[in-house]
Amino acid sequence: VARVKIGQVLMSIRTKDTHRAAAIESLRRAKFKFPGRQKIIESKKWGFTKYTRARYLELQEAGRLRPDGATVQYDNHHGPLGF
């Protein structure tokens, strides 16, 4: 038996902006598989990073981000991380 706390995230998906409507619809249908009330919340962040969409695009254009799996690393041009 799974124990879930109130407000706990049950599912998280990441899609391209073009597939946003299909992702919301699939989560809406998945809500009926769980007892109780579920909410669908769209994040203001870019993917699983800690940056907002606007900030991510700004840093990407400046060449300050380095891919790191599902997230990115910020390059502040100090130390050995520089590329």
C-alpha positions as a LaTeX table, in Angstrom:
\begin{tabular}{lrrr}
\hline
Residue & $x$ (\AA) & $y$ (\AA) & $z$ (\AA) \\
\hline
Val1 & 0.00 & 0.00 & 0.00 \\
Ala2 & 1.46 & 3.33 & $-1.03$ \\
Arg3 & 1.23 & 6.20 & 1.43 \\
Val4 & 0.84 & 9.62 & $-0.15$ \\
Lys5 & 0.87 & 12.89 & 1.74 \\
Ile6 & $-1.39$ & 15.82 & 0.89 \\
Gly7 & 0.32 & 18.03 & $-1.68$ \\
Gln8 & 2.85 & 15.36 & $-2.69$ \\
Val9 & 3.77 & 15.16 & $-6.38$ \\
Leu10 & 2.45 & 11.92 & $-7.87$ \\
Met11 & 3.62 & 12.30 & $-11.46$ \\
Ser12 & 5.95 & 14.60 & $-13.35$ \\
Ile13 & 6.41 & 14.67 & $-17.10$ \\
Arg14 & 8.53 & 16.76 & $-19.44$ \\
Thr15 & 7.53 & 17.46 & $-23.04$ \\
Lys16 & 8.19 & 19.88 & $-25.85$ \\
Asp17 & 5.93 & 22.91 & $-25.97$ \\
Thr18 & 4.28 & 21.55 & $-29.11$ \\
His19 & 3.01 & 18.52 & $-27.15$ \\
Arg20 & 1.75 & 20.54 & $-24.17$ \\
Ala21 & $-1.96$ & 20.01 & $-24.87$ \\
Ala22 & $-1.57$ & 16.23 & $-25.29$ \\
Ala23 & 0.42 & 16.00 & $-22.04$ \\
Ile24 & $-2.20$ & 17.91 & $-20.08$ \\
Glu25 & $-4.96$ & 15.73 & $-21.53$ \\
Ser26 & $-3.07$ & 12.53 & $-20.64$ \\
Leu27 & $-2.56$ & 13.73 & $-17.06$ \\
Arg28 & $-6.23$ & 14.71 & $-16.85$ \\
Arg29 & $-7.22$ & 11.17 & $-17.84$ \\
Ala30 & $-4.68$ & 9.64 & $-15.45$ \\
Lys31 & $-6.23$ & 11.56 & $-12.54$ \\
Phe32 & $-9.22$ & 9.20 & $-12.64$ \\
Lys33 & $-6.98$ & 6.23 & $-11.82$ \\
Phe34 & $-6.20$ & 7.63 & $-8.36$ \\
Pro35 & $-8.67$ & 8.10 & $-5.51$ \\
Gly36 & $-9.18$ & 11.60 & $-4.20$ \\
Arg37 & $-8.68$ & 14.95 & $-5.89$ \\
Gln38 & $-5.60$ & 15.57 & $-8.04$ \\
Lys39 & $-4.37$ & 18.81 & $-9.55$ \\
Ile40 & $-2.41$ & 19.40 & $-12.74$ \\
Ile41 & 0.21 & 22.09 & $-12.25$ \\
Glu42 & 2.34 & 23.44 & $-15.08$ \\
Ser43 & 5.80 & 24.48 & $-13.96$ \\
Lys44 & 7.31 & 27.85 & $-14.82$ \\
Lys45 & 10.73 & 26.20 & $-15.03$ \\
Trp46 & 12.46 & 24.89 & $-18.14$ \\
Gly47 & 12.38 & 21.07 & $-18.00$ \\
Phe48 & 13.86 & 19.81 & $-14.73$ \\
Thr49 & 16.22 & 22.78 & $-14.35$ \\
Lys50 & 16.08 & 25.47 & $-11.69$ \\
Tyr51 & 15.77 & 28.28 & $-14.26$ \\
Thr52 & 12.60 & 29.92 & $-15.52$ \\
Arg53 & 11.88 & 29.70 & $-19.23$ \\
Ala54 & 12.94 & 33.29 & $-19.94$ \\
Arg55 & 16.12 & 33.02 & $-17.85$ \\
Tyr56 & 17.05 & 29.68 & $-19.47$ \\
Leu57 & 16.77 & 31.09 & $-22.99$ \\
Glu58 & 18.77 & 34.14 & $-21.93$ \\
Leu59 & 21.59 & 32.02 & $-20.47$ \\
Gln60 & 21.54 & 29.64 & $-23.43$ \\
Glu61 & 21.96 & 32.47 & $-25.94$ \\
Ala62 & 24.86 & 33.80 & $-23.88$ \\
Gly63 & 26.50 & 30.35 & $-23.93$ \\
Arg64 & 26.50 & 30.05 & $-20.12$ \\
Leu65 & 24.77 & 26.65 & $-19.86$ \\
Arg66 & 26.33 & 23.23 & $-20.23$ \\
Pro67 & 24.12 & 20.12 & $-20.65$ \\
Asp68 & 24.32 & 17.70 & $-17.74$ \\
Gly69 & 21.90 & 14.82 & $-18.29$ \\
Ala70 & 18.34 & 15.98 & $-17.56$ \\
Thr71 & 19.57 & 19.29 & $-16.11$ \\
Val72 & 22.22 & 21.88 & $-16.94$ \\
Gln73 & 25.28 & 23.34 & $-15.25$ \\
Tyr74 & 25.82 & 27.09 & $-15.10$ \\
Asp75 & 29.22 & 28.26 & $-16.30$ \\
Asn76 & 30.28 & 31.45 & $-14.50$ \\
His77 & 33.64 & 31.50 & $-16.34$ \\
His78 & 35.57 & 30.92 & $-13.09$ \\
Gly79 & 37.50 & 27.77 & $-12.34$ \\
Pro80 & 38.00 & 24.53 & $-14.28$ \\
Leu81 & 34.37 & 24.12 & $-15.44$ \\
Gly82 & 34.87 & 26.56 & $-18.31$ \\
Phe83 & 34.59 & 25.02 & $-21.78$ \\
\hline
\end{tabular}
